[in-house]
Amino acid sequence: MISLLILLLERVSFIILIAYIMLNIPAFKNLVFNRKNWKITSGLIIIFSLFAIVSNFFGVEINEGQIVLNEILTEIPESSSLANTRVLTIGISGIIGGPLVGISVGFLSSLVRYTQGGVDPYIYIISSLLIGMISGIYGKKFINKNIFPKPVQGALLGTSVEIIQMLCIVLFSRDLTASLELVKIISVPMIIMNSLGMAIFLSILNLSQQREIEARAIQTQDVLKLTNATLPYFRSGLNEISAEKAAMIIRKFMKVSAVSITNTQRILAHIGTGDDHHKPSFEILTDLSKEVIRSGDIKEAHSHEEIGCNHQNCSLNAAIVIPLKAKSKVLGTLKLYFENKEELTFVERKMAEGLGSIFSTQIELGEVELQSRLLQDAEIKSLQAQVNPHFFFNTINTISALIRIDSEQARFLLLKLSHFFRSNLQGARMNLITIEKELEQVKDYITLEKARFPNCFEVNIELEEELKRQLIPPFLLQILIENAIKHAFDFKNQGNNIDIIVTKKDDIKIEVRDNGQGIPKELLRKLGKETIESKQGTGSALENLNRRLISLFNDNAALKFETSEKGTIVSCILPSSLKGVNE
């Protein structure tokens, strides 16, 4: 009995050692700690079945009460039985994977045991299925809680299933006397080893899970610190300055080989290995990043070839690329690179996914804040533009002059002035208004300006009835009309015309045309991109409008300028789907 106990101890120790090693392999750890889908279940069945089958081949042969030492037991004489650690493996598989895993491992390992032969091999099919089912049912309640039994509980289960094995040998054997003699020899060593092995295995699992929880707690703390540190940069939008600062912080916390941030066309920042060829302002180099931008899905690469960098000396061998989104639209990517592909583990992938979601939210919040600031700025600029002395006092002077000669016209203009200011205030509170409402305040403005400059300009509107409900940012047409009236014409001349043209194909195209003096070339490249000082106003209205259009929609909505000596066309293209809300 002592000799058998020592031999079984060797085999249990070997299994425990292999288990300890495998629990430090990320792929196996993922199987053990994430046990709730069919792929994981399949993986557990395969791995534990291999363990159980191997235990059959390395068992201890018992022939007529004597231990027979063999290396690999592929075939057992009809007079021999086998003491092994199969029950231990089946029991652990059931605890970890549930009934399906336990029964499957029990069945597959018992089939191999049956082919080995020996005394009554069919008994082990029955006992293995029972043990797999019982340990699986016991383990299921722990799986639902995502925990493992305590070592003491494992030892009790190990004792129980080994007793079941002994009972099956006695009950289903064709020779009761021989079976009782066999049980007398093997029961105590196998019960001790099985219960001890299960207790040790579960203690390793619990310890590993506790370390995993502690590691996640530390990672959560790091993520919070990282989130707070990057918040100001991502909320300011994706640009080279903010991306570089954010990438430096991410690399410091994540301890990866390199961090790269892109928009949809080019690299904004690359910090770490490969910065000699992954340079800011360069077009995106890797096929992997292009695919993420196209699909909007997270992608992984585990080789230099999968990354798709064409630079010959690039030492980056693994990467995970996360899309950065706002309003479900991909704005760019966050890329974590590794020189050693083994460093891209399950933990890094999950953390990267979480960071991608956090950073996307930060960017989206930044977009909302920017839009709010732009709208507030638009309100202030619009009110400044309308209530400044050039407009307000000139309009009041015009009305004052009319009071004596045409009181009805003066009263009409006062009402228009009041309505104009009210419309401006209402429009400043919304992101979008209908073209119809925008044109109402534009017409008020035109009426007031034409009272100052009678017969000096005409405004024509080409708009189909169905497009009146189309939504546009407030002040869009008003700012473009103001800009044309203030800057396009020399009011000493007549025949000045402004055309507002709204057309629809796939999208909505808005054009404001004038036949004025055109825009000087030195100003053309600055319009809509920076503040231009002007005697007639603050010079920032077009810049603000252009930024709002890009922020609300995309770069395709930006203002476009065409100019010559015959006049200027200012246009933009907006989505046609914005209809029937925010009215």
C-alpha positions as CSV (number, residue, x, y, z in Angstrom):
1,M,0.0,0.0,0.0
2,I,2.8,2.4,0.9
3,S,4.6,1.7,-2.4
4,L,1.4,2.3,-4.3
5,L,0.8,5.5,-2.4
6,I,4.3,6.8,-3.3
7,L,3.8,5.9,-7.0
8,L,0.5,7.7,-7.2
9,L,2.0,10.7,-5.4
10,E,4.5,10.9,-8.2
11,R,1.8,11.0,-10.8
12,V,-0.4,13.5,-8.9
13,S,2.7,15.7,-8.4
14,F,3.3,15.7,-12.1
15,I,-0.3,16.7,-12.9
16,I,-0.2,19.5,-10.3
17,L,3.1,20.7,-11.7
18,I,1.8,20.8,-15.3
19,A,-1.4,22.5,-14.1
20,Y,0.6,25.2,-12.3
21,I,2.7,25.8,-15.4
22,M,-0.4,26.0,-17.7
23,L,-2.1,28.4,-15.3
24,N,0.6,30.9,-16.1
25,I,-0.1,30.6,-19.8
26,P,-2.6,33.3,-20.8
27,A,-4.6,31.1,-23.3
28,F,-5.1,28.3,-20.6
29,K,-5.9,30.9,-18.0
30,N,-8.6,32.4,-20.3
31,L,-10.2,28.9,-20.6
32,V,-10.2,28.3,-16.9
33,F,-11.4,31.8,-15.7
34,N,-13.9,32.5,-18.5
35,R,-16.2,29.4,-18.7
36,K,-19.5,30.6,-20.2
37,N,-19.5,30.0,-23.9
38,W,-19.2,27.0,-26.2
39,K,-15.7,27.8,-27.5
40,I,-14.4,27.8,-23.9
41,T,-16.3,24.6,-23.1
42,S,-14.8,22.8,-26.2
43,G,-11.3,23.9,-25.2
44,L,-11.7,22.6,-21.7
45,I,-13.0,19.2,-23.0
46,I,-10.0,18.8,-25.2
47,I,-7.4,19.8,-22.6
48,F,-8.8,17.8,-19.7
49,S,-9.4,14.8,-21.9
50,L,-5.8,14.8,-22.9
51,F,-4.8,14.9,-19.2
52,A,-7.2,12.0,-18.3
53,I,-6.0,9.9,-21.3
54,V,-2.4,10.4,-20.4
55,S,-3.1,9.4,-16.8
56,N,-4.4,6.0,-18.2
57,F,-1.1,5.4,-19.9
58,F,1.0,6.3,-16.9
59,G,-1.0,4.5,-14.3
60,V,0.2,1.7,-11.9
61,E,-0.5,-1.9,-13.0
62,I,-1.9,-4.2,-10.2
63,N,-1.7,-7.9,-11.1
64,E,-3.0,-10.4,-8.5
65,G,-2.3,-8.0,-5.6
66,Q,1.2,-7.2,-6.8
67,I,2.5,-3.9,-8.3
68,V,3.9,-4.3,-11.8
69,L,6.2,-1.4,-12.9
70,N,5.8,-0.4,-16.5
71,E,6.7,2.8,-18.3
72,I,3.7,3.3,-20.7
73,L,0.6,1.1,-20.3
74,T,-0.8,0.9,-23.8
75,E,-2.2,-2.6,-23.2
76,I,-3.0,-4.3,-19.9
77,P,-3.2,-8.1,-19.4
78,E,-6.7,-9.5,-18.7
79,S,-5.7,-10.4,-15.1
80,S,-4.5,-6.9,-14.3
81,S,-6.1,-3.7,-13.1
82,L,-5.0,-0.1,-13.1
83,A,-4.5,2.5,-10.4
84,N,-4.3,6.0,-11.9
85,T,-5.2,9.6,-11.5
86,R,-8.0,9.6,-14.1
87,V,-10.7,10.2,-11.5
88,L,-8.8,13.3,-10.3
89,T,-8.7,14.8,-13.8
90,I,-12.4,14.0,-14.5
91,G,-13.4,15.5,-11.1
92,I,-11.5,18.7,-11.7
93,S,-12.8,19.1,-15.3
94,G,-16.4,18.8,-13.9
95,I,-15.7,21.5,-11.2
96,I,-14.2,23.9,-13.7
97,G,-16.4,23.3,-16.8
98,G,-19.7,21.9,-15.5
99,P,-21.7,18.7,-16.3
100,L,-21.0,18.8,-20.1
101,V,-17.3,19.0,-19.7
102,G,-17.2,16.5,-16.8
103,I,-19.3,13.9,-18.7
104,S,-17.4,14.4,-22.0
105,V,-14.0,14.1,-20.4
106,G,-15.2,11.0,-18.4
107,F,-16.5,9.4,-21.6
108,L,-13.5,10.0,-23.8
109,S,-10.9,9.0,-21.1
110,S,-12.9,5.8,-20.2
111,L,-13.0,4.8,-23.9
112,V,-9.2,4.8,-24.0
113,R,-9.2,3.0,-20.7
114,Y,-11.5,0.4,-22.1
115,T,-9.2,-0.2,-25.1
116,Q,-6.3,-0.9,-22.7
117,G,-8.1,-3.9,-21.5
118,G,-7.5,-5.6,-18.1
119,V,-10.1,-6.9,-15.6
120,D,-13.7,-5.7,-16.4
121,P,-12.7,-2.5,-18.3
122,Y,-16.4,-1.6,-18.9
123,I,-16.7,-0.7,-15.2
124,Y,-14.6,2.4,-15.8
125,I,-17.0,3.7,-18.5
126,I,-19.8,3.6,-16.0
127,S,-17.8,5.1,-13.1
128,S,-16.2,7.8,-15.3
129,L,-19.6,9.0,-16.6
130,L,-21.0,9.0,-13.0
131,I,-18.0,10.9,-11.6
132,G,-18.1,13.4,-14.5
133,M,-21.8,14.1,-14.0
134,I,-21.6,14.4,-10.2
135,S,-18.5,16.7,-10.2
136,G,-20.1,18.8,-13.0
137,I,-23.3,19.3,-11.2
138,Y,-21.4,20.2,-8.1
139,G,-19.2,22.6,-10.0
140,K,-22.1,24.3,-11.9
141,K,-23.1,26.4,-8.9
142,F,-19.6,27.8,-8.6
143,I,-19.4,28.5,-12.3
144,N,-22.5,30.7,-12.1
145,K,-20.8,32.7,-9.3
146,N,-17.5,32.7,-11.3
147,I,-15.6,31.3,-8.3
148,F,-14.0,27.9,-7.4
149,P,-14.7,25.6,-4.5
150,K,-12.4,25.9,-1.5
151,P,-9.6,23.3,-1.1
152,V,-11.5,21.6,1.7
153,Q,-14.6,21.3,-0.5
154,G,-12.4,19.9,-3.2
155,A,-10.9,17.3,-0.9
156,L,-14.4,16.1,0.2
157,L,-15.5,15.9,-3.4
158,G,-12.3,14.0,-4.3
159,T,-13.0,11.5,-1.5
160,S,-16.6,11.1,-2.6
161,V,-15.9,10.5,-6.3
162,E,-13.2,8.0,-5.5
163,I,-15.5,6.1,-3.2
164,I,-18.0,6.0,-6.1
165,Q,-15.2,4.5,-8.2
166,M,-14.6,1.8,-5.6
167,L,-18.3,1.0,-5.3
168,C,-18.6,0.6,-9.1
169,I,-15.7,-1.8,-9.1
170,V,-17.4,-3.9,-6.4
171,L,-21.0,-3.7,-7.8
172,F,-20.3,-4.3,-11.5
173,S,-17.4,-6.7,-11.3
174,R,-17.9,-10.3,-12.5
175,D,-15.7,-11.6,-9.7
176,L,-16.8,-10.2,-6.3
177,T,-14.0,-11.7,-4.4
178,A,-11.3,-10.4,-6.7
179,S,-12.9,-7.0,-6.8
180,L,-13.0,-6.7,-3.0
181,E,-9.3,-7.7,-2.9
182,L,-8.5,-5.1,-5.5
183,V,-10.4,-2.4,-3.6
184,K,-8.7,-3.3,-0.4
185,I,-5.3,-2.7,-2.1
186,I,-6.0,0.5,-4.0
187,S,-8.9,2.3,-2.2
188,V,-6.9,4.1,0.6
189,P,-4.0,5.3,-1.6
190,M,-6.3,6.4,-4.4
191,I,-8.7,8.2,-2.0
192,I,-5.9,10.0,-0.3
193,M,-4.1,11.0,-3.5
194,N,-7.3,12.0,-5.3
195,S,-8.6,14.2,-2.4
196,L,-5.2,15.7,-1.8
197,G,-4.6,16.3,-5.5
198,M,-8.0,18.0,-5.9
199,A,-7.4,20.2,-2.8
200,I,-4.0,21.3,-4.1
201,F,-5.3,21.9,-7.6
202,L,-8.1,24.1,-6.3
203,S,-5.8,26.0,-4.0
204,I,-3.7,26.8,-7.0
205,L,-6.8,27.9,-8.9
206,N,-8.0,30.1,-6.0
207,L,-4.6,31.6,-5.6
208,S,-4.3,32.4,-9.3
209,Q,-7.8,33.9,-9.4
210,Q,-7.0,36.0,-6.3
211,R,-3.9,37.3,-8.1
212,E,-6.0,38.0,-11.2
213,I,-8.4,40.0,-9.1
214,E,-5.6,41.9,-7.5
215,A,-4.0,42.6,-10.9
216,R,-7.3,43.8,-12.3
217,A,-7.7,46.1,-9.2
218,I,-4.3,47.6,-9.9
219,Q,-5.1,47.9,-13.6
220,T,-8.4,49.6,-12.8
221,Q,-6.6,52.1,-10.6
222,D,-4.1,52.6,-13.5
223,V,-7.0,53.0,-16.0
224,L,-8.6,55.7,-13.8
225,K,-5.3,57.5,-13.5
226,L,-4.7,57.1,-17.2
227,T,-8.3,58.3,-18.0
228,N,-7.8,61.4,-15.8
229,A,-4.4,62.2,-17.3
230,T,-5.6,61.9,-20.9
231,L,-9.0,63.5,-20.5
232,P,-7.9,67.1,-21.3
233,Y,-6.2,66.0,-24.5
234,F,-8.9,63.7,-26.0
235,R,-11.6,66.2,-25.1
236,S,-9.8,68.8,-27.1
237,G,-10.2,66.7,-30.2
238,L,-7.9,64.6,-32.4
239,N,-4.9,66.7,-33.5
240,E,-1.2,66.3,-33.5
241,I,-0.6,68.2,-30.2
242,S,-3.3,66.4,-28.2
243,A,-2.5,63.0,-29.7
244,E,1.2,63.3,-28.9
245,K,0.5,64.2,-25.2
246,A,-2.1,61.4,-24.9
247,A,0.2,58.8,-26.6
248,M,3.1,59.6,-24.2
249,I,0.8,59.1,-21.2
250,I,-0.7,55.9,-22.5
251,R,2.8,54.4,-23.2
252,K,3.9,55.3,-19.7
253,F,0.9,53.5,-18.1
254,M,0.6,50.6,-20.4
255,K,4.3,49.8,-20.8
256,V,4.0,48.8,-24.4
257,S,6.7,49.1,-27.1
258,A,4.9,51.9,-28.9
259,V,1.6,53.9,-29.0
260,S,0.2,55.4,-32.1
261,I,-2.8,57.6,-32.6
262,T,-4.2,58.4,-36.1
263,N,-7.2,60.2,-37.6
264,T,-8.8,58.6,-40.7
265,Q,-6.0,59.7,-43.1
266,R,-2.7,60.2,-41.3
267,I,-0.6,59.5,-38.2
268,L,-1.1,62.2,-35.5
269,A,1.4,60.8,-33.0
270,H,3.7,57.8,-32.7
271,I,5.7,57.4,-29.4
272,G,8.2,54.5,-29.0
273,T,9.7,51.9,-31.2
274,G,9.4,52.6,-34.9
275,D,9.2,56.4,-34.6
276,D,11.9,56.6,-37.3
277,H,9.3,55.7,-39.9
278,H,5.9,55.9,-38.2
279,K,6.0,59.7,-38.2
280,P,3.3,62.3,-37.5
281,S,1.8,63.9,-40.6
282,F,2.7,60.8,-42.7
283,E,-0.2,58.9,-44.2
284,I,-1.2,55.7,-42.4
285,L,1.3,53.0,-43.2
286,T,-0.2,49.8,-41.9
287,D,-2.9,47.8,-43.6
288,L,-4.2,46.8,-40.2
289,S,-5.1,50.4,-39.3
290,K,-6.8,50.9,-42.7
291,E,-8.9,47.9,-42.1
292,V,-10.0,49.1,-38.6
293,I,-10.9,52.5,-40.0
294,R,-12.9,50.8,-42.8
295,S,-14.7,48.2,-40.6
296,G,-14.9,50.0,-37.2
297,D,-13.9,46.7,-35.5
298,I,-11.0,46.0,-33.1
299,K,-8.2,44.1,-34.9
300,E,-5.1,42.2,-33.6
301,A,-1.9,41.2,-35.3
302,H,0.6,38.7,-34.0
303,S,3.3,39.0,-36.6
304,H,5.1,41.7,-38.5
305,E,3.4,40.6,-41.7
306,E,-0.1,40.9,-40.1
307,I,0.6,44.4,-39.0
308,G,1.3,45.3,-42.6
309,C,4.1,47.8,-42.2
310,N,6.2,47.8,-45.4
311,H,9.3,49.3,-43.7
312,Q,12.0,46.6,-43.9
313,N,13.6,47.3,-40.5
314,C,10.4,47.6,-38.4
315,S,10.8,45.6,-35.2
316,L,7.1,45.7,-34.2
317,N,5.8,42.1,-34.2
318,A,2.3,42.4,-32.6
319,A,-0.4,45.1,-32.3
320,I,-3.9,45.8,-31.3
321,V,-5.8,48.5,-33.1
322,I,-8.9,50.1,-31.5
323,P,-11.2,52.4,-33.4
324,L,-11.9,55.8,-31.8
325,K,-15.5,56.8,-32.5
326,A,-17.9,59.6,-31.9
327,K,-21.6,59.1,-32.7
328,S,-20.8,55.7,-34.1
329,K,-18.5,57.2,-36.7
330,V,-14.8,56.2,-36.8
331,L,-12.7,59.3,-36.3
332,G,-9.3,57.6,-35.9
333,T,-7.5,54.7,-34.2
334,L,-5.5,54.0,-31.0
335,K,-2.7,51.5,-31.7
336,L,-0.7,49.6,-29.1
337,Y,2.5,47.9,-30.5
338,F,4.7,45.1,-29.1
339,E,8.1,44.0,-30.1
340,N,7.5,40.6,-28.4
341,K,4.2,39.1,-29.6
342,E,3.9,37.1,-26.4
343,E,3.3,40.4,-24.6
344,L,-0.1,40.8,-26.3
345,T,-2.2,38.8,-23.8
346,F,-5.8,38.5,-23.0
347,V,-5.4,41.1,-20.2
348,E,-3.8,43.7,-22.6
349,R,-6.6,43.1,-25.1
350,K,-9.4,43.6,-22.6
351,M,-7.7,46.7,-21.2
352,A,-7.2,48.1,-24.6
353,E,-10.8,47.6,-25.5
354,G,-11.9,49.4,-22.3
355,L,-9.5,52.3,-23.0
356,G,-10.8,52.6,-26.6
357,S,-14.4,52.9,-25.3
358,I,-13.3,55.5,-22.6
359,F,-11.3,57.5,-25.1
360,S,-14.1,57.5,-27.7
361,T,-16.5,58.8,-25.0
362,Q,-14.0,61.5,-24.1
363,I,-13.7,62.5,-27.7
364,E,-17.5,62.5,-28.1
365,L,-17.9,64.7,-25.0
366,G,-15.2,67.0,-26.4
367,E,-17.3,67.3,-29.6
368,V,-20.4,68.1,-27.6
369,E,-18.5,70.7,-25.6
370,L,-17.0,72.2,-28.7
371,Q,-20.3,72.4,-30.4
372,S,-21.8,74.0,-27.3
373,R,-19.0,76.6,-27.2
374,L,-19.2,77.3,-30.9
375,L,-23.0,77.8,-30.6
376,Q,-22.5,80.1,-27.7
377,D,-19.8,81.9,-29.6
378,A,-22.1,82.1,-32.6
379,E,-24.8,83.6,-30.4
380,I,-22.3,86.2,-29.1
381,K,-20.8,87.0,-32.4
382,S,-24.2,87.2,-34.1
383,L,-25.5,89.5,-31.5
384,Q,-22.3,91.5,-31.6
385,A,-22.5,91.7,-35.4
386,Q,-26.2,92.9,-35.2
387,V,-26.1,95.1,-32.2
388,N,-22.8,96.8,-33.0
389,P,-23.1,100.5,-33.8
390,H,-22.5,100.0,-37.5
391,F,-25.7,98.0,-37.8
392,F,-27.9,99.0,-34.8
393,F,-27.4,102.8,-35.0
394,N,-27.5,102.9,-38.8
395,T,-30.8,101.0,-38.7
396,I,-32.2,103.3,-36.0
397,N,-31.1,106.4,-37.9
398,T,-32.8,105.0,-41.0
399,I,-36.0,104.4,-39.0
400,S,-35.7,107.9,-37.4
401,A,-35.5,109.5,-40.8
402,L,-38.5,107.6,-42.1
403,I,-40.7,108.5,-39.1
404,R,-41.2,112.0,-40.5
405,I,-41.8,111.1,-44.1
406,D,-43.2,107.5,-43.9
407,S,-44.3,106.5,-40.4
408,E,-45.9,103.3,-41.6
409,Q,-42.6,102.2,-43.2
410,A,-40.8,103.2,-40.0
411,R,-43.2,101.2,-37.9
412,F,-42.8,98.2,-40.3
413,L,-39.0,98.4,-39.9
414,L,-39.1,98.6,-36.1
415,L,-41.2,95.4,-36.1
416,K,-38.7,93.7,-38.4
417,L,-35.8,94.8,-36.2
418,S,-37.6,93.4,-33.1
419,H,-38.5,90.1,-34.9
420,F,-34.9,89.9,-36.2
421,F,-33.4,90.1,-32.7
422,R,-35.9,87.6,-31.3
423,S,-35.2,85.1,-34.1
424,N,-31.4,85.4,-33.4
425,L,-31.9,84.6,-29.7
426,Q,-34.1,81.6,-30.5
427,G,-31.7,80.3,-33.1
428,A,-28.8,80.5,-30.7
429,R,-30.4,78.0,-28.4
430,M,-30.5,75.2,-31.0
431,N,-28.0,73.2,-32.9
432,L,-30.2,72.9,-36.0
433,I,-33.2,74.9,-37.4
434,T,-35.2,74.5,-40.6
435,I,-34.2,76.5,-43.8
436,E,-37.6,78.1,-43.6
437,K,-36.9,79.6,-40.2
438,E,-33.4,80.6,-41.1
439,L,-34.8,82.4,-44.2
440,E,-37.3,84.3,-42.1
441,Q,-34.6,86.1,-40.1
442,V,-32.4,86.5,-43.3
443,K,-35.4,88.2,-44.9
444,D,-35.7,90.5,-41.9
445,Y,-32.0,91.4,-42.1
446,I,-32.3,92.0,-45.9
447,T,-35.3,94.3,-45.3
448,L,-33.4,96.4,-42.8
449,E,-30.3,96.6,-45.0
450,K,-32.3,97.5,-48.1
451,A,-33.9,100.3,-46.1
452,R,-30.4,101.7,-45.6
453,F,-29.3,101.0,-49.2
454,P,-32.5,101.3,-51.3
455,N,-32.2,99.9,-54.8
456,C,-28.5,99.0,-54.3
457,F,-28.8,95.1,-54.2
458,E,-31.3,92.3,-54.7
459,V,-31.4,88.9,-53.1
460,N,-32.9,86.0,-55.0
461,I,-33.9,82.7,-53.4
462,E,-34.1,79.4,-55.3
463,L,-35.5,76.8,-53.0
464,E,-37.9,73.9,-53.7
465,E,-40.8,73.6,-51.3
466,E,-39.8,70.2,-50.0
467,L,-36.4,71.6,-48.9
468,K,-37.9,74.1,-46.5
469,R,-38.0,71.4,-43.8
470,Q,-34.3,70.6,-44.3
471,L,-32.3,71.3,-41.1
472,I,-29.2,73.4,-41.1
473,P,-27.1,75.1,-38.4
474,P,-28.6,78.4,-37.3
475,F,-27.0,81.6,-38.7
476,L,-25.6,79.7,-41.7
477,L,-27.4,81.7,-44.5
478,Q,-27.4,84.8,-42.4
479,I,-23.6,84.9,-42.0
480,L,-23.1,84.3,-45.7
481,I,-25.6,87.0,-46.7
482,E,-24.0,89.5,-44.3
483,N,-20.6,88.6,-45.6
484,A,-21.7,89.2,-49.2
485,I,-23.4,92.5,-48.4
486,K,-20.5,93.9,-46.3
487,H,-17.6,92.8,-48.5
488,A,-18.7,92.0,-52.0
489,F,-20.2,95.3,-53.2
490,D,-19.3,98.9,-53.7
491,F,-22.7,100.5,-53.0
492,K,-21.9,103.4,-55.3
493,N,-22.9,101.0,-58.1
494,Q,-26.2,99.4,-58.8
495,G,-27.0,96.0,-60.2
496,N,-25.6,94.1,-57.2
497,N,-27.2,90.7,-56.9
498,I,-27.0,87.9,-54.3
499,D,-28.5,84.4,-55.1
500,I,-29.3,81.8,-52.4
501,I,-29.6,78.4,-54.2
502,V,-30.5,75.3,-52.3
503,T,-30.5,72.0,-54.3
504,K,-30.7,68.3,-53.6
505,K,-29.1,65.3,-55.2
506,D,-27.8,62.8,-52.8
507,D,-27.1,65.5,-50.2
508,I,-28.2,69.1,-49.8
509,K,-26.0,71.7,-51.5
510,I,-26.3,75.3,-50.3
511,E,-24.8,78.1,-52.3
512,V,-24.7,81.9,-51.8
513,R,-23.5,83.7,-55.0
514,D,-22.7,87.4,-55.5
515,N,-21.6,89.4,-58.5
516,G,-19.3,91.5,-56.5
517,Q,-15.6,92.3,-56.6
518,G,-14.3,88.9,-55.6
519,I,-12.0,87.9,-52.8
520,P,-8.3,88.9,-52.8
521,K,-6.0,85.9,-53.1
522,E,-4.1,86.6,-49.9
523,L,-7.4,86.3,-48.0
524,L,-8.9,83.4,-49.8
525,R,-6.7,80.7,-48.1
526,K,-7.5,82.1,-44.7
527,L,-11.3,82.3,-45.0
528,G,-13.1,79.9,-42.7
529,K,-9.8,78.8,-41.1
530,E,-8.7,81.8,-39.0
531,T,-10.0,85.1,-37.8
532,I,-9.5,88.0,-40.3
533,E,-9.6,91.5,-39.0
534,S,-12.1,93.7,-40.7
535,K,-13.4,97.2,-40.4
536,Q,-16.9,96.0,-40.9
537,G,-17.0,93.4,-38.2
538,T,-15.1,91.1,-35.8
539,G,-13.8,88.9,-38.6
540,S,-14.5,85.6,-36.9
541,A,-18.0,84.8,-38.2
542,L,-16.9,82.6,-41.2
543,E,-14.3,80.8,-39.1
544,N,-16.9,80.0,-36.4
545,L,-19.4,78.9,-39.0
546,N,-16.9,76.6,-40.7
547,R,-15.9,75.0,-37.5
548,R,-19.5,74.3,-36.5
549,L,-20.2,72.7,-39.9
550,I,-17.2,70.4,-39.6
551,S,-18.0,69.5,-36.0
552,L,-21.7,68.8,-36.6
553,F,-21.1,66.8,-39.8
554,N,-17.7,66.2,-41.2
555,D,-14.9,67.7,-43.4
556,N,-17.2,67.4,-46.5
557,A,-19.5,70.0,-45.0
558,A,-16.8,72.6,-44.8
559,L,-17.3,75.9,-46.6
560,K,-15.9,76.1,-50.1
561,F,-15.0,79.4,-51.8
562,E,-14.9,80.1,-55.6
563,T,-14.0,83.6,-56.6
564,S,-13.1,85.8,-59.6
565,E,-13.5,89.3,-60.8
566,K,-17.1,88.4,-61.7
567,G,-18.1,87.5,-58.1
568,T,-17.9,84.8,-55.4
569,I,-19.6,81.5,-54.7
570,V,-19.6,80.2,-51.1
571,S,-21.1,76.7,-50.8
572,C,-21.4,73.8,-48.4
573,I,-22.8,70.3,-48.6
574,L,-25.0,68.9,-45.8
575,P,-26.6,65.5,-45.2
576,S,-30.2,65.2,-46.5
577,S,-31.3,62.9,-43.7
578,L,-31.6,65.8,-41.1
579,K,-35.2,66.4,-41.4
580,G,-38.2,67.1,-39.1
581,V,-36.5,67.6,-35.7
582,N,-35.4,70.5,-33.5
583,E,-38.0,72.7,-35.0
